[in-house]
Amino acid sequence: MIIYPAIDLRGGRVVRLKEGDPNRQTVFSDDPVSTARRWIDEGAAWLHMVNLDGAFADQNANGLILEQVAKLGVPVQFGGGLRRIEDMQRAIDQGAARIVLGTVAVQQPELVIEAVGRWGAEHICVGLDARDGKVTTHGWQSVSEVTPADLGRMMAARGVRHALYTDVSRDGALTGVNVESTAELARQTDLQVIASGGVGSIEDIRRLVATGVVSGAIIGMALYEGRVQLREALAIGGTQ
């Protein structure tokens, strides 16, 4: 199971938002590249970066940070505001090894199909982030009528292999990842599902590994607050 340290970017800084709320923000670093180096030095084989400004449709220069981090030699999974083919192409050109598509998967699924055809399934991940059982869009600020399982099955039928599942109500709250829903989503869709949102202790990683079906885990707040040590998480989950 791949462990992905999270680097959420807003205004050029590393931040974490509680439940995706831009008004509940904690800043952890003014130097995202140094943060990336820290996780790489501790053994990370992948990084997960989110352009929160892009998700909220704000102007930003976070793509330049992606370019710098991508040169550090570890593949970067990158998402946030990628709603046009041009946006996706730019992220790929800036060094993203895999791009995460959320809002566009709900509103324009044909663009996901085009992205898979253009760059290959290994380079595309669909965000199945949900609140109260329904997929959220636009930086988690809007809620659709589709369930994560239904969207996941539709995406799998169109060639998608990777998905990211966030229980939005748990993100940044350190209350424990929603292991059962994450594992059930993987079983229902046959996608390689990455767990995100709510990892608060090393026990969450053990529980995810024990399911045998969850392919990865993104750790954010727990790393930055020292509640989980990356080396220990990597030893339990694996590094690649």
C-alpha positions in Angstrom: 0.0 0.0 0.0 1.5 3.3 -1.1 1.8 6.0 1.6 1.4 9.5 0.1 2.5 12.5 2.3 0.1 15.4 1.5 1.3 18.8 0.4 -1.7 21.1 0.1 -0.9 24.4 -1.5 -2.7 27.7 -1.0 -1.1 31.0 -1.7 2.3 29.3 -2.2 2.3 27.9 1.3 1.7 24.4 2.7 -1.6 24.4 4.6 -4.3 22.0 5.8 -8.0 22.8 5.8 -10.4 21.2 8.3 -13.3 19.5 6.4 -12.2 21.4 3.3 -13.3 24.7 4.8 -11.1 27.6 3.5 -11.9 29.5 6.6 -10.5 26.8 8.9 -6.9 26.8 7.7 -3.6 26.0 9.4 -0.3 27.0 7.7 2.5 24.6 8.2 5.2 25.9 5.9 6.1 28.8 3.7 8.4 26.6 1.7 6.7 23.7 -0.1 9.8 22.5 -1.8 11.6 22.1 1.5 8.5 20.2 2.8 8.7 17.9 -0.1 12.4 17.3 0.5 11.6 16.4 4.1 9.2 13.7 3.2 11.5 12.3 0.4 14.4 12.2 2.9 12.1 10.2 5.2 11.5 7.7 2.5 8.4 8.8 0.6 8.2 7.1 -2.8 5.2 9.3 -3.9 3.9 12.7 -3.0 0.3 14.0 -3.1 0.0 17.7 -4.0 -3.3 19.6 -4.1 -3.6 23.1 -5.6 -6.3 24.4 -3.3 -6.3 27.8 -5.1 -7.2 25.9 -8.3 -9.9 23.9 -6.6 -11.5 27.2 -5.4 -10.9 28.8 -8.9 -8.5 31.4 -7.5 -5.6 32.7 -9.5 -2.3 31.1 -8.4 1.2 30.2 -9.3 1.2 26.8 -7.6 2.1 25.1 -10.9 5.6 26.6 -10.6 5.9 24.8 -7.2 4.8 21.6 -8.9 7.6 22.0 -11.4 10.2 22.4 -8.6 8.9 19.5 -6.6 8.7 17.2 -9.6 12.4 17.7 -10.2 13.2 16.2 -6.8 13.0 12.7 -8.3 9.8 11.3 -6.7 6.5 11.0 -8.7 3.9 13.5 -7.8 0.1 12.9 -7.8 -1.4 16.3 -8.4 -5.0 17.7 -8.3 -7.0 20.8 -7.8 -8.9 22.8 -10.4 -8.0 20.5 -13.4 -11.3 21.0 -15.2 -10.1 21.5 -18.8 -7.8 19.4 -21.0 -5.5 22.4 -21.2 -5.3 22.4 -17.4 -4.5 18.7 -17.3 -1.9 19.1 -20.1 -0.2 21.9 -18.2 0.0 19.8 -15.0 1.5 16.9 -16.9 4.0 19.3 -18.6 4.9 20.7 -15.2 5.9 17.2 -14.0 2.8 15.6 -12.5 3.1 11.8 -12.8 -0.6 11.4 -12.1 -3.4 13.9 -12.1 -6.5 13.8 -10.0 -9.8 14.7 -11.7 -12.7 15.5 -9.4 -15.3 18.0 -10.5 -14.9 17.3 -14.2 -15.6 13.5 -13.6 -19.1 14.5 -12.4 -19.8 17.3 -14.8 -17.9 16.3 -18.0 -17.0 12.6 -17.8 -16.1 12.7 -21.5 -13.0 14.7 -20.6 -11.9 11.9 -18.3 -12.2 9.5 -21.1 -10.2 11.8 -23.3 -7.5 12.1 -20.6 -7.2 8.4 -20.2 -6.9 8.0 -24.0 -4.3 10.8 -24.2 -2.1 10.0 -21.2 -3.0 6.4 -20.2 -4.8 5.0 -17.2 -1.8 5.0 -14.9 -1.6 8.8 -15.2 -5.2 9.5 -14.3 -6.9 9.3 -10.9 -10.6 10.2 -10.3 -11.6 11.9 -7.0 -14.6 10.3 -5.4 -14.7 12.7 -2.5 -18.0 12.6 -0.6 -20.1 14.2 2.1 -23.1 12.3 3.5 -22.8 9.7 0.8 -22.8 12.0 -2.2 -19.8 13.1 -4.4 -18.7 16.7 -3.8 -17.3 19.1 -6.4 -15.7 22.5 -6.7 -13.2 22.1 -3.9 -15.8 20.2 -1.8 -18.0 23.3 -1.8 -20.9 21.7 -3.8 -22.6 18.4 -3.5 -23.8 16.3 -6.5 -26.6 13.7 -6.6 -24.3 10.8 -7.5 -22.8 8.3 -5.0 -19.1 7.5 -5.0 -19.8 3.8 -5.9 -22.0 4.8 -8.9 -19.4 7.3 -10.2 -16.6 4.9 -9.6 -18.3 2.1 -11.6 -19.0 4.5 -14.4 -15.4 5.7 -14.5 -14.0 2.1 -14.3 -16.2 1.2 -17.3 -14.5 4.0 -19.2 -11.0 2.8 -18.5 -10.1 4.5 -15.2 -8.0 2.4 -12.8 -7.1 4.8 -9.9 -9.5 6.6 -7.6 -9.1 8.7 -4.4 -11.8 8.6 -1.8 -12.1 11.3 0.9 -14.8 11.3 3.5 -14.9 15.1 3.6 -16.4 15.2 7.1 -13.2 13.6 8.5 -10.6 15.5 6.5 -8.2 17.3 8.7 -10.1 16.3 11.8 -7.8 13.5 12.9 -10.8 11.4 13.9 -9.9 8.3 12.0 -10.1 7.4 8.4 -13.3 5.8 7.1 -11.8 2.4 6.6 -15.1 0.5 6.0 -16.4 2.9 3.3 -13.0 3.1 1.6 -12.7 -0.7 1.4 -16.3 -1.2 0.3 -15.8 1.4 -2.5 -12.8 -0.6 -3.7 -14.8 -3.8 -3.7 -17.8 -2.3 -5.5 -15.8 -0.6 -8.2 -12.7 -2.8 -8.7 -10.7 0.5 -8.8 -7.4 1.0 -7.0 -8.8 3.2 -4.3 -6.5 5.5 -2.2 -7.8 6.5 1.2 -7.8 10.1 2.2 -9.2 12.2 5.0 -9.1 11.6 8.7 -5.9 9.6 9.2 -5.1 10.4 12.8 -2.9 7.6 14.1 -0.7 4.7 12.9 -3.6 2.4 13.8 -5.5 3.8 10.8 -2.7 2.7 8.5 -2.8 -0.8 10.0 -6.5 -1.0 9.5 -6.3 0.1 5.9 -3.6 -2.5 5.2 -5.7 -5.2 6.8 -8.5 -4.7 4.4 -6.4 -6.1 1.6 -8.1 -4.0 -1.0 -7.1 -0.4 -0.3 -4.2 0.6 -2.6 -2.9 3.7 -0.8 -3.3 6.2 2.0 -2.8 10.0 1.9 -1.6 11.4 5.3 -1.8 15.1 5.9 -2.6 16.7 9.3 -1.3 13.7 11.3 2.1 14.0 9.7 2.3 17.8 10.2 1.2 17.5 13.9 3.6 14.6 14.6 0.8 12.1 15.4 2.1 9.8 12.7 5.8 9.3 11.8 6.2 8.8 8.1 8.9 6.1 8.5 6.7 4.0 10.7 3.7 4.4 8.2 6.0 3.4 5.3 7.2 0.3 7.2 3.6 -0.8 7.8 2.1 0.2 4.4 5.0 -0.2 2.1 6.7 2.4 0.0 5.8 1.5 -3.6 
